[in-house]
Amino acid sequence: MTPQLVCHRGASLWAPENTFAAANTALEMGGHVIELDVRESVDGVLYVLHDRTVDRTTDGTGLIEHMTSAQVDALDAGRWFAPEFEGQRIPRFDVYMDHLKARGAGAYVEIKWCTPASAAAILRETGMMEHAFCFSFKPEMRAGMRAAAPDLRQMITLSIARNMGVARALHGADLIELQGPEICAPVVAAARATGLAVMAYSESDDAAVFRNMCSLGVDYINHDHLDISLKVLEDIQ
């Protein structure tokens, strides 16, 4: 089994995270799924942004939930990373989903904070419902997405679910994410026995880590070092 490569905030080592440049670079390199984060402006527009504030990844300051969409749209989200990315903007979630659909990419949607019904509507309207899965660290966001989009695949981390039965029964999960020592044969087998797809997450730049993930037959690898995982896949195929 060849795992799908999930690009954490796009190709965020080569382009400013959560931008069209990051998504395009990831897909051009050979990634399959773009991981992204969703937040909402004060006037109800959904954006692709990791942090609660815009300070780290734009030329602005402040909480996105206190900003209007006009204010968010005016921010530069590329220059902080490198001069050649000046002019990149914080993508609107609907436009970003349209773009991924047109590129034939999958989406791993992490809900930071937004109106779940709005996120679900966008996934339906853009035709991305069957090409996406979602997760949130916030229980109310997970519950909201399950209610608003019962047909959307749900992901849960093993650290939250604690065991595979809870992942399925309580969280309605279709996928489970494993990290660190959780990424081992007995845990992967337990997930398979419960009908869960497996995603392995690592911040490592060690090729051996990715070779181990491939040998275990995980379905997805969620990571930053796309260049290393691609080389591993090339070597084992």
C-alpha positions in Angstrom: 0.0 0.0 0.0 1.3 3.4 -1.0 0.3 6.1 1.6 -1.2 9.4 0.7 1.1 12.2 1.5 -0.6 14.9 3.6 1.2 18.2 3.4 1.0 20.1 6.7 -0.3 23.6 5.9 0.9 22.9 2.3 4.6 22.9 1.5 5.2 25.1 4.5 9.0 24.6 4.4 9.2 26.0 0.9 6.3 28.6 0.8 4.3 30.6 3.4 2.0 28.2 5.2 -1.7 28.0 4.4 -1.4 30.0 1.2 -2.1 29.2 -2.5 1.7 29.2 -3.0 2.1 26.5 -0.3 -0.7 24.4 -1.8 0.6 24.6 -5.3 4.2 23.9 -4.3 3.1 20.8 -2.4 1.1 19.4 -5.3 3.8 20.2 -7.8 6.3 18.3 -5.6 4.0 15.3 -5.5 1.8 15.7 -2.4 -1.7 14.3 -2.4 -3.7 16.0 0.4 -3.4 19.5 1.7 -3.8 20.0 5.5 -5.3 23.4 6.4 -6.8 25.3 9.3 -10.1 27.2 9.3 -11.1 30.3 11.2 -13.9 32.9 10.9 -13.8 36.7 10.6 -16.2 38.9 12.6 -18.5 39.1 9.6 -18.8 35.4 9.1 -16.3 34.7 6.3 -14.2 31.6 6.7 -10.4 31.8 6.1 -7.5 29.4 6.0 -5.3 30.5 8.9 -3.6 28.5 11.7 -3.1 31.1 14.5 -5.9 33.0 16.2 -4.0 36.2 15.5 -2.7 37.3 12.1 0.6 38.6 13.7 2.9 35.7 12.9 2.0 35.1 9.2 0.9 38.5 7.9 1.9 42.2 8.0 -1.0 42.9 10.3 -1.9 42.4 13.9 -4.9 41.3 15.9 -7.4 38.5 16.4 -9.0 37.3 13.1 -12.4 37.0 14.9 -12.3 40.7 15.6 -11.5 41.6 12.0 -13.8 42.2 9.0 -13.3 40.2 5.8 -12.2 43.4 4.1 -9.5 43.8 6.7 -8.4 40.2 6.4 -8.4 40.3 2.6 -6.0 43.3 2.6 -3.3 41.5 4.6 -0.1 40.3 3.0 0.5 36.7 4.0 3.7 36.0 2.0 6.3 38.7 2.6 7.1 37.5 6.1 8.3 34.2 4.6 10.4 35.6 1.7 10.2 38.7 -0.6 9.2 36.6 -3.6 5.9 35.7 -1.9 4.8 39.3 -1.4 1.2 39.6 -2.5 0.0 36.2 -1.2 -3.2 36.6 0.8 -5.0 34.7 3.5 -7.2 32.4 1.4 -10.9 32.4 1.8 -11.9 28.8 2.6 -14.4 28.6 -0.3 -11.9 29.8 -2.9 -9.2 27.5 -1.4 -11.6 24.5 -1.7 -12.4 25.4 -5.3 -8.7 25.5 -6.0 -8.0 22.1 -4.5 -10.9 20.6 -6.3 -9.6 21.9 -9.6 -6.2 20.5 -8.9 -7.5 17.1 -8.0 -6.2 17.3 -4.4 -7.6 16.1 -1.2 -8.1 18.2 1.9 -7.5 17.6 5.6 -9.6 20.3 7.2 -8.7 21.2 10.8 -11.4 23.4 12.3 -9.8 25.9 14.6 -13.0 27.9 15.2 -15.8 28.7 12.9 -19.5 28.1 12.3 -19.6 24.3 11.5 -22.7 24.7 9.2 -20.8 27.3 7.1 -17.8 25.0 6.7 -20.0 22.1 5.8 -21.9 24.2 3.2 -18.7 25.2 1.6 -17.4 21.6 1.3 -20.7 20.6 -0.3 -20.9 23.6 -2.7 -17.3 23.1 -3.9 -17.7 19.4 -4.4 -15.0 18.6 -1.8 -17.1 16.6 0.7 -16.0 13.3 -0.7 -12.4 14.4 -1.1 -11.9 15.8 2.5 -11.8 14.7 6.1 -11.9 16.9 9.2 -10.8 17.2 12.7 -10.7 19.7 15.6 -9.0 19.8 19.0 -12.2 21.5 20.3 -14.9 19.1 21.3 -17.7 21.5 20.3 -16.2 21.9 16.8 -16.0 18.2 16.4 -19.6 17.7 17.5 -20.7 20.6 15.3 -19.1 19.2 12.2 -20.6 15.7 12.8 -24.0 17.3 13.0 -23.6 19.6 10.1 -21.8 17.1 7.8 -22.7 13.5 8.8 -21.4 12.4 5.4 -17.9 14.0 5.9 -15.2 11.7 7.1 -14.1 12.5 10.6 -10.6 12.1 12.0 -9.6 11.8 15.7 -6.2 11.5 17.4 -5.4 8.4 19.5 -4.3 10.8 22.3 -7.9 12.1 22.5 -9.8 8.9 21.8 -7.6 6.7 24.0 -8.7 3.5 22.3 -10.1 2.4 18.9 -13.6 1.5 20.2 -14.1 5.0 21.6 -12.8 6.6 18.4 -15.5 4.9 16.5 -18.4 4.9 18.9 -18.0 8.2 20.7 -16.2 10.3 18.1 -17.7 8.8 14.9 -14.2 8.6 13.5 -13.3 7.1 10.1 -9.6 7.8 10.5 -7.3 7.9 13.5 -4.0 9.8 13.7 -1.0 8.2 15.5 2.1 10.0 16.7 5.4 9.0 18.1 5.5 5.5 19.8 1.8 5.0 18.9 3.1 4.4 15.3 3.7 0.6 15.7 2.3 -2.6 14.3 0.0 -3.6 17.2 -1.7 -0.1 17.2 -2.1 -0.1 13.5 -3.6 -3.6 13.6 -6.0 -2.5 16.3 -7.1 0.4 14.2 -7.6 -1.9 11.2 -9.6 -4.4 13.2 -12.0 -1.5 14.2 -12.4 -0.4 10.6 -10.3 2.8 11.0 -8.0 4.2 8.4 -4.6 5.2 9.8 -2.8 8.5 9.5 0.7 8.8 11.0 2.0 12.2 12.0 5.6 13.2 12.5 7.7 16.4 12.5 10.8 14.3 11.9 13.3 14.8 9.1 14.6 11.2 9.5 13.9 9.0 6.4 13.9 5.9 8.7 10.7 7.3 10.4 8.9 7.4 7.0 10.2 4.0 5.9 8.7 2.6 9.1 5.4 4.2 8.4 5.3 2.8 4.9 6.3 -0.7 6.2 3.4 -0.6 8.6 1.0 0.1 5.7 -0.5 3.4 7.0 -3.0 5.1 4.8 -1.8 8.7 5.2 1.5 10.4 6.3 0.9 13.9 7.8 4.2 15.8 7.8 6.3 18.8 6.8 9.2 17.1 5.1 7.6 16.2 1.8 11.0 15.9 0.0 12.1 13.1 2.4 8.9 11.1 2.2 8.9 11.3 -1.6 12.4 10.0 -1.7 11.5 7.1 0.6 8.5 6.2 -1.6 10.7 6.4 -4.7 13.3 4.0 -3.1 10.7 1.4 -1.9 8.7 1.2 -5.1 
